[in-house]
Amino acid sequence: MTGLRKNLGSVVLALLLASGVPLAQAGNQLYEPLAASAQAALHAAVADQAPLDPSFQRNPERARWLNEMSQRLARRIPDEAYRSELLRAVHYEATRAGLDPQLVLGLVQVESGFKKYAVSTAGARGYMQVMPFWVKLIGNQETNLFHMRTNLRFGCTILRHYLDIEKGDLFRALGRYNGSLGKPEYPNLVRAAWENNWSYPSLRLAQNP
């Protein structure tokens, strides 16, 4: 992503924060027919409900990450236990999908402001503002998009799917996620939230030049 795009995103985010305008940019992913193989693969990806990785308890680096992110998130989520549960879930689901957890935190900030029960005018739900049509495509009748791990699992799986479609182009993948492919506003907001609030030394995704 160019320096101009990066700076523009930071300026827009700062102005929104200063004005008190909520940052929810509710996801409005557009329905696109999926090939049977893609649908099956995505269904399998969201169906696996393995327990959270317990390594936070014995991995010093992950413990430092959790402590740092928890301090940053405390203003938005005062409950320490719930905050820790959310962060561990974000880390697990993002890593599982091959995403940077800090990127996902930036996306959640922009999409829902970390509000579990956020609902957009388009009907998108939860932390990552997942559109209900995804439940019909790759979920089942028991899928609850307000359930923390389910919402994060769907959101991360969908973003990974869009990244694969766009051959790793994060700018375009974020545009697809928001239903605004080709427009800079949403990718810039997510990038600014990611870098300004959740940046942390870790494996970073390749960005546009």
C-alpha positions in Angstrom: 0.0 0.0 0.0 1.4 3.4 -0.9 2.5 5.9 1.7 -0.4 8.2 0.5 -3.0 5.5 1.2 -1.4 4.8 4.6 -1.4 8.4 5.6 -4.9 9.0 4.3 -6.2 6.1 6.4 -4.5 7.4 9.5 -6.0 10.9 9.0 -9.5 9.5 8.4 -9.3 7.3 11.5 -8.0 10.2 13.7 -10.8 12.5 12.5 -13.4 9.9 13.2 -12.0 9.2 16.7 -11.9 12.9 17.4 -15.5 13.4 16.3 -16.8 10.6 18.4 -18.4 8.9 15.3 -18.6 5.1 15.9 -16.1 3.2 13.7 -18.5 0.4 12.8 -18.2 0.0 9.1 -20.5 -3.0 9.0 -19.4 -5.8 6.7 -21.6 -6.1 3.7 -20.0 -9.0 1.9 -21.8 -9.6 -1.4 -23.2 -13.0 -2.2 -21.2 -14.7 -4.8 -22.0 -18.3 -6.0 -19.3 -20.7 -4.8 -18.0 -23.7 -6.7 -19.0 -27.0 -5.0 -15.3 -27.6 -4.0 -14.9 -24.2 -2.5 -18.2 -24.5 -0.6 -17.1 -27.9 0.8 -13.7 -26.5 1.8 -15.1 -23.5 3.6 -17.8 -25.6 5.3 -15.0 -27.9 6.6 -13.0 -24.9 7.7 -15.8 -23.5 9.9 -17.0 -26.9 11.2 -13.9 -27.8 13.1 -14.4 -26.6 16.7 -11.1 -27.7 18.2 -10.4 -26.3 21.7 -8.4 -23.1 22.0 -4.6 -23.6 21.9 -3.5 -23.9 25.5 0.0 -22.7 24.8 -0.7 -19.2 26.1 -0.1 -20.7 29.6 3.3 -22.0 28.7 4.6 -19.9 25.8 6.3 -16.7 27.1 6.0 -14.9 23.8 2.3 -15.6 23.5 1.8 -14.6 27.2 3.5 -11.2 26.4 1.3 -10.7 23.4 -1.8 -11.5 25.4 -0.7 -9.1 28.2 0.1 -6.3 25.8 -3.1 -6.6 23.7 -5.2 -6.9 26.9 -3.9 -3.6 28.1 -4.7 -1.9 24.8 -8.2 -3.4 24.8 -9.0 -2.7 28.5 -10.7 0.7 27.6 -13.2 -1.0 25.3 -13.7 -4.2 27.3 -13.2 -3.7 31.1 -13.8 -7.3 32.1 -10.4 -8.8 32.2 -11.5 -12.5 31.9 -13.7 -11.9 29.0 -11.1 -9.7 27.3 -8.5 -12.5 27.7 -11.0 -15.0 26.2 -11.7 -12.8 23.2 -8.0 -12.1 22.5 -7.1 -15.8 22.8 -9.9 -16.6 20.4 -8.8 -13.9 18.0 -5.2 -15.2 18.1 -6.3 -18.8 17.5 -8.7 -18.2 14.7 -6.5 -15.7 12.9 -3.4 -17.9 13.1 -5.5 -20.9 12.1 -6.6 -19.0 8.9 -3.1 -17.8 8.2 -3.9 -14.2 9.2 -2.1 -11.7 11.4 -4.0 -11.5 14.7 -3.3 -7.8 14.8 -4.9 -7.3 11.4 -8.0 -9.1 12.7 -8.1 -6.9 15.8 -8.0 -3.8 13.5 -10.8 -5.3 11.4 -12.9 -6.0 14.4 -12.4 -2.4 15.7 -13.6 -1.0 12.4 -16.4 -3.4 11.8 -18.1 -3.6 15.2 -16.1 -1.5 17.7 -15.6 -4.8 19.7 -19.4 -5.1 20.2 -20.4 -8.8 20.3 -24.0 -8.2 19.4 -23.5 -5.5 16.8 -26.0 -5.7 13.9 -25.7 -3.5 10.8 -28.5 -2.1 8.7 -27.5 -4.8 6.1 -27.9 -7.5 8.7 -24.3 -8.3 9.3 -23.7 -9.7 12.8 -21.2 -9.8 15.6 -17.6 -8.8 16.1 -16.6 -9.4 12.4 -19.9 -8.4 11.0 -20.6 -11.6 9.1 -23.5 -11.6 6.7 -26.2 -14.3 7.4 -26.1 -15.7 3.9 -22.8 -17.3 4.9 -24.6 -19.5 7.4 -26.7 -21.0 4.5 -23.6 -21.4 2.3 -21.2 -23.0 4.7 -22.8 -23.3 8.1 -25.7 -25.3 9.5 -29.0 -24.7 11.4 -27.2 -24.5 14.7 -24.8 -21.8 13.6 -25.0 -18.7 15.8 -23.1 -15.7 14.5 -23.3 -14.0 17.9 -21.3 -16.8 19.4 -17.7 -15.5 19.9 -15.7 -18.3 18.3 -18.3 -18.9 15.6 -18.2 -15.3 14.5 -14.4 -15.1 14.6 -14.2 -18.5 12.8 -16.5 -17.4 10.0 -14.9 -13.9 9.7 -11.4 -15.2 9.5 -12.3 -18.0 7.1 -14.1 -15.5 4.8 -11.2 -13.1 4.8 -8.8 -15.9 4.1 -11.1 -17.0 1.2 -11.0 -13.4 -0.2 -7.3 -13.3 0.2 -6.9 -16.5 -1.8 -9.2 -15.2 -4.5 -7.2 -12.0 -4.7 -3.8 -13.9 -4.6 -2.7 -12.3 -1.4 -3.7 -8.7 -2.2 -5.0 -7.5 1.2 -6.3 -4.2 -0.2 -8.6 -6.0 -2.6 -9.5 -8.7 -0.1 -10.6 -6.2 2.5 -12.7 -4.5 -0.2 -14.4 -7.7 -0.9 -15.0 -8.3 2.8 -16.7 -4.9 3.1 -18.5 -5.2 -0.2 -16.6 -2.2 -1.5 -14.1 -3.8 -3.8 -11.8 -1.2 -5.5 -12.7 1.6 -3.1 -10.0 2.8 -0.7 -11.9 4.0 2.4 -12.5 0.7 4.1 -9.1 -0.9 3.5 -7.5 2.4 4.7 -9.5 2.4 7.9 -8.6 -1.2 8.7 -4.9 -0.6 7.9 -4.9 2.5 10.1 -6.6 0.8 13.0 -4.2 -2.2 12.7 -1.1 -0.1 12.6 -2.1 2.7 15.1 -3.7 0.5 17.8 -2.6 -3.1 17.4 0.8 -3.2 15.8 3.0 -5.8 17.4 6.2 -7.6 16.3 5.0 -10.6 14.4 4.7 -12.2 11.0 3.1 -9.6 8.7 1.1 -10.2 5.6 2.4 -9.0 2.3 1.0 -5.6 1.5 0.5 -3.6 -1.7 3.6 -1.7 -2.7 
